[in-house]
Amino acid sequence: MKQILLNLLSNAVKFTEEGYIKVSIRKEGDKVIFSVKDTGIGIKKEDLKKLFTSFTQLENPLQKKYKGTGLGLTIAKKYVSLLGGDIYVKSEGEGKGSEFSFYIKEN
């Protein structure tokens, strides 16, 4: 869980120059849901499905100055899956921030 949150928070910090980053945790039934929401550069709706693919970096002029391997979200997804959960993202588009959430089932 530490690595999952570290990957999500690292991306939020990297892509949010102004505004805020909010981390929340809540319980719904047997699920514990973690969310990292930011007011960063956001993601085009058509790019949302590409995010969890290995070595994939989105073509966004706002992120050209940021480097990475394109593995952080893939690793997070694999770890979440190993814990019996799922990970998903919401964004209203470029310049509108994003929210990455994942859940794991409570033992």
Beta strands, then each sheet from edge to edge (+ up, - down):
strand 1: 21-28
strand 2: 31-38
strand 3: 86-90
strand 4: 98-105
sheet 1: 1+ 2- 4+ 3-
end
